[in-house]
Amino acid sequence: MAYTEQQQRDYVEAQGDTVDFLGGYKNSKSPVEITCPKCSNPYPSNMDRYRRDSRCRSCSDLKRRRYTKQEQRDFVELHGDTVEFPNGFGGKNNVDVTCGECGCLYHPSMGNYRGGSRCPSCTKRGFDPSKSAILYYLRVYDPEQNDGNPLYKIGITNYTVKKRYQLTHDQEKIEELHIVDYPVGQEAKDHEAILKDVHRAYRYYGPKVLKAVGITEIYTCDVLGLDKKRS
């Protein structure tokens, strides 16, 4: 599967790290610089190695990481799927994963799942610029973040907002403020890029508030002026 730059960035941020795509992102072999959240040290890598759990060498506790059953379950649910462990939860054991998009049951090992192996019935996950899409604007409320004030999320998807944010944890925090339909996804992507550039000064840099995505394109104020509750 070929991931987009945004999918790769969201994946890294979901692990608690940050990434700099040195010279731009072309493919999973492109050089990147990852900043470790534990020691704050940047280290060179590429997304292929990172998705195979190659992490910061300065942090000894991240070497040969053994995940708990709950950590494995949380990781799967973070990507919108559900999992059962009929054969145990070790990295080499096959598990039962139910795809959050099509409902298909498939049986990867957790090691392969963490490496990017996903539902065989879904030929392409994430955003496809050749398909129809929406650009959405959400109100995101978490009383423990942003001094109790709402946050705002700009994003694009080939699905509906409800399908994009399937976890109950996320659905309880978001409210749709505006949706724009595009017959070709690239148009939505181009519009999103313009909005990101115009409003970059208001980006949110605090802890994660939604499990399905990182903090990219989340803003500390109503940058589009569409929240009637705040007017």
C-alpha positions in Angstrom: 0.0 0.0 0.0 1.2 3.5 -0.9 0.6 6.0 2.0 0.2 9.7 1.4 2.3 12.2 3.3 -0.7 13.1 5.5 -1.4 9.5 6.4 2.3 9.0 7.4 2.3 12.2 9.5 -1.0 11.1 11.3 0.5 7.6 11.9 3.7 9.1 13.5 1.7 11.5 15.7 -0.6 8.7 16.8 2.5 7.1 18.3 3.3 10.3 20.2 6.3 11.3 17.9 6.7 14.1 15.4 8.1 13.9 11.9 9.9 16.2 9.5 9.8 15.0 5.9 13.3 16.1 4.8 13.1 17.4 1.2 9.5 16.3 0.8 7.8 13.0 0.9 7.9 10.7 -2.1 7.6 7.2 -0.7 8.2 5.1 2.4 11.9 5.0 1.7 12.2 8.8 1.7 14.5 10.1 4.5 12.7 11.6 7.5 13.6 12.9 10.9 11.7 11.6 13.9 11.7 13.4 17.2 11.3 11.2 20.2 8.8 12.4 22.9 10.7 10.8 25.7 14.2 12.2 25.2 13.4 14.9 22.6 16.2 13.7 20.4 15.7 13.7 16.7 16.9 10.7 14.8 17.0 9.8 11.1 14.8 7.1 9.7 12.3 6.4 6.9 8.6 5.5 7.2 9.2 1.9 6.1 11.5 1.3 9.1 9.3 3.4 11.4 6.2 1.3 10.6 8.1 -1.8 11.4 8.6 -0.4 15.0 12.2 0.9 14.5 12.3 3.6 17.1 14.7 5.9 19.0 18.0 4.2 19.8 18.6 6.6 22.7 15.7 5.2 24.7 16.6 1.7 25.9 13.0 0.9 27.0 11.8 1.2 23.4 14.2 -1.5 22.2 12.6 -4.9 21.6 9.3 -3.4 22.8 6.8 -5.9 24.1 3.2 -4.6 24.0 0.5 -5.6 26.4 -2.8 -7.0 25.2 -4.5 -3.6 26.0 -1.9 -1.7 24.0 -2.4 -4.0 21.1 -6.2 -3.5 21.3 -5.8 0.2 21.6 -3.5 0.3 18.5 -6.1 -1.5 16.4 -9.0 0.6 17.6 -6.9 3.7 16.9 -7.0 2.7 13.2 -10.8 2.2 13.3 -10.8 -1.6 13.5 -11.6 -4.1 16.2 -9.6 -7.1 17.3 -9.9 -10.4 19.2 -6.9 -12.6 20.3 -7.8 -16.3 19.8 -4.2 -17.3 19.7 -2.7 -14.9 22.2 -1.4 -11.3 21.6 2.3 -11.8 20.7 3.6 -10.0 17.7 3.8 -13.3 15.6 0.4 -14.7 16.6 -2.5 -14.3 14.2 -5.4 -12.3 15.4 -9.0 -11.7 14.3 -9.4 -8.2 13.0 -12.7 -6.8 11.8 -12.3 -3.9 9.3 -14.0 -0.7 10.5 -14.8 0.2 6.9 -16.2 -2.8 5.2 -16.8 -5.2 8.2 -14.5 -7.9 6.7 -12.9 -10.3 9.1 -9.2 -11.0 8.4 -6.3 -12.6 10.3 -3.0 -10.8 10.3 -0.3 -11.1 12.9 0.0 -8.1 15.2 3.5 -7.6 13.9 2.2 -7.4 10.3 -0.7 -5.2 11.4 1.7 -2.8 13.1 3.7 -2.8 9.9 0.8 -1.6 7.9 -1.0 -4.8 6.8 -4.7 -4.0 6.6 -8.0 -5.3 5.2 -7.5 -7.3 2.0 -11.0 -6.4 0.8 -10.3 -2.6 1.0 -7.9 -2.0 -1.9 -7.0 1.5 -0.6 -7.4 2.9 2.9 -7.2 6.6 3.7 -7.6 9.4 1.2 -7.7 8.8 -2.6 -7.4 12.1 -4.5 -9.0 10.5 -7.6 -12.3 9.8 -5.9 -15.0 12.1 -4.7 -14.4 13.6 -1.3 -15.5 16.1 1.3 -13.7 18.9 3.1 -15.0 19.1 6.7 -14.8 21.5 9.6 -15.4 20.2 13.1 -15.9 21.6 16.5 -13.8 19.5 18.9 -14.4 19.8 22.6 -12.3 18.4 25.4 -12.8 20.3 28.7 -9.2 19.4 29.8 -7.6 20.9 26.7 -7.2 24.5 25.3 -8.2 26.0 28.7 -11.6 24.5 28.4 -12.3 26.2 25.0 -13.3 24.3 21.9 -10.8 23.3 19.3 -11.4 23.2 15.5 -10.5 20.5 13.0 -10.1 20.9 9.2 -9.8 17.7 7.3 -10.6 15.8 4.1 -12.0 12.3 3.6 -13.5 10.0 0.9 -16.1 9.0 3.4 -18.5 10.7 5.7 -17.4 12.3 9.0 -19.2 9.6 10.9 -17.3 6.9 9.1 -14.0 8.7 9.4 -14.4 9.0 13.2 -15.9 5.7 14.2 -14.7 5.5 17.8 -17.2 6.5 20.4 -14.5 8.4 22.2 -14.1 10.7 19.2 -17.8 10.9 18.2 -18.6 12.3 21.7 -16.2 15.1 21.2 -16.9 16.4 17.7 -19.7 18.4 16.0 -19.9 19.0 12.3 -19.9 22.7 11.5 -19.4 22.7 7.7 -19.1 20.2 4.8 -18.1 20.9 1.2 -18.5 18.2 -1.4 -15.9 17.7 -4.2 -16.4 15.4 -7.2 -12.6 15.0 -7.4 -10.7 14.5 -4.2 -7.6 16.4 -5.4 -9.7 19.6 -5.3 -10.5 19.0 -1.7 -6.9 18.4 -0.9 -5.8 21.6 -2.7 -8.4 23.6 -0.7 -7.3 22.1 2.5 -3.7 23.0 1.7 -4.7 26.6 1.2 -6.6 26.7 4.6 -3.6 25.1 6.4 -1.3 27.7 5.0 -3.6 30.7 5.8 -4.3 29.5 9.4 -1.0 27.9 10.4 -0.4 30.5 13.2 -3.4 29.1 15.1 -2.4 25.4 15.1 -2.9 23.4 18.2 0.2 21.8 19.7 -1.1 20.2 22.9 -2.0 16.6 23.8 -4.1 14.4 21.5 -7.8 15.0 21.7 -9.0 12.5 19.1 -7.9 8.9 18.9 -8.4 8.4 15.1 -6.1 11.3 14.1 -3.1 13.2 15.4 -3.1 16.9 16.1 -2.5 18.0 12.5 -5.0 20.6 11.2 -6.5 21.2 14.7 -6.7 24.9 15.6 -7.1 26.7 18.9 -9.8 29.1 17.6 -12.7 29.2 15.2 -10.5 30.0 12.2 -13.4 29.8 9.6 -15.9 31.7 11.8 -18.6 29.1 11.4 -19.3 28.1 15.1 -22.6 29.7 15.9 -22.3 28.6 19.5 -19.4 31.0 19.9 -20.8 34.0 18.0 
